[in-house]
Each structure stands twice: as structure tokens, then as C-alpha cells.
Amino acid sequence: MTSRIVLLHATPVAMAPIDAAFQQVWPEAETINLLDDGLSIDRAREADLSSALIDRFVRLGHYASDMQAQGILVTCSAFGPAIDRLAKELAIPVLKPNEAMFHEALAQGKNIGMLATFGPAVETMTDEFNEYVARHQTAATLTTLLVADAIDLLKKGDVESHNRLVAARAHELAHCDVIMLAHFSTSRAADSVRQQVNIPVLTAPHAAVNQMKASVTRGAEE
């Protein structure tokens, strides 16, 4: 039986990277794209994630579940509390975009760098990273750099300038054990970043697909 995975997007720039990751890692899966790009627009206007926006996100997640999904993979990193609530309310796997990447990063060392392009996601991602570290009873530090204007250029279709801006900041994290590219959309800059540093550079999409495949397969066997 083919597994149906709903990809819940808050911005269209996350769609191509996760589609490519599924094609490479789990091409047998049936992926359905569910996009509300108003979520990222409205999230950018809020200093803190509001209860109203959490409710809206969770309603969209329930709609995704109603599509007979075996799993839901969220591709935007700015909605951590909403994803947590959705995961508690549904019986299928609901995965955050970055937890699998955190796991891979901590396998490389304890001094972790991160390049981000969407400011509202930084606080929630930092909280998620710290919670992950505490849950696994380890110690690690996270240094995050926000690359201003890069995501706006990407939304306008200027991938080359996006990648150049992200890569230009990479040297500031060269002292770290590993660099994470914070968002699915940022994964486009991976090759450019790797040309600037001699440490591992991790992206979220492939790690997330591997985690979803394992979760769905494990659930089918139980």
C-alpha cells in the first residue's frame, strides 16, 4: 500500500526542496501539497505566535488528516507550538521540519551553527533545539545568524542572490562543528555554503523525509 504524506506548507518556497528530497529518498510515497502562504505572511507580523494563528494552523492540520494521510510533514519552522498541539490531537505522525536535522547535527559535535533567513522562525527553532538537547540529556550550544533580505529575494525568484547572501555569512560560523541551514527553502544554498567552509553543512528536507519514512513504516508494523 502506498503511503500518503501531506506536506503542510506556509510558504511556496519550501515546496521544491521537499519534493526533491522525497524523489531521492522515498519516491514510492504519495505526497500531497497543502499550502496556506498567508500563514507565513501573518506570522511575520507577530512577535509571538498568537493563539488565533495556532488555531488556524491546527485546523489546516486536521484538514490534512482528513485527506486519509498516513503522516503530516510540516515544512515551515515558525510554528513549533502549533505543531506540538496538532501532534497531540492526531493519531498519525506529525513531524516538525527540523528535529531530524538536529539529531544529525549533534552527531557531528556540540558547537552548532545555524544560518536562518526567516526571522520569526529563529526563536521557535532555538526553543526546539534547546528542548531537543534537554530531552536527550546532552549539552550543546547554538549560534544563529539571520541573513537579512535573502528570503525576500528567493520569493521573487532570485535564487542566485539568495544563495550568495546566505553563503557570504558562512565564514562567521566556521569555528563551529557543523552548520545547519535553518529552513527547507534555505537548502537551495547548501552547495554555495559548502564552498565557503570546511565543516559539514546540513539541510532539513532529506533528514525529515528519512524520519517520516521510518515513523510511517514503524507504525504500519505495529
NORRA-V62203 format. One record per residue. D_FIRST is the distance of its C-alpha to the first C-alpha in whole Angstrom. Layout:
# NORRA-V62203
<<D_FIRST> <D_FIRST>>
This chain:
# NORRA-V62203
<<0> <4> <6> <9> <13> <16> <19> <22> <25> <29> <30> <29> <30> <27> <24> <25> <25> <22> <20> <22> <21> <17> <18> <19> <17> <14> <13> <10> <10> <10> <14> <16> <20> <22> <25> <29> <31> <34> <33> <34> <37> <38> <37> <39> <42> <42> <43> <41> <38> <39> <38> <37> <35> <33> <32> <31> <29> <27> <27> <25> <23> <22> <22> <19> <18> <18> <16> <13> <12> <11> <14> <17> <19> <23> <24> <28> <30> <33> <31> <31> <32> <30> <27> <28> <29> <25> <23> <26> <25> <21> <19> <16> <17> <20> <21> <25> <25> <27> <27> <25> <28> <31> <29> <30> <33> <34> <34> <36> <39> <40> <42> <39> <40> <38> <38> <38> <38> <37> <40> <39> <36> <38> <39> <36> <34> <37> <37> <33> <35> <37> <35> <33> <36> <37> <34> <34> <38> <39> <41> <41> <42> <41> <43> <41> <43> <42> <43> <44> <43> <41> <38> <40> <41> <37> <36> <39> <37> <40> <37> <40> <42> <39> <39> <42> <43> <41> <42> <45> <45> <43> <46> <47> <44> <45> <47> <43> <41> <38> <37> <34> <34> <33> <31> <28> <30> <33> <31> <32> <35> <34> <36> <39> <39> <39> <42> <44> <43> <43> <40> <36> <35> <31> <29> <27> <24> <22> <23> <21> <18> <18> <19> <16> <14> <15> <15> <12> <11> <14> <13> <10> <13> <15>>
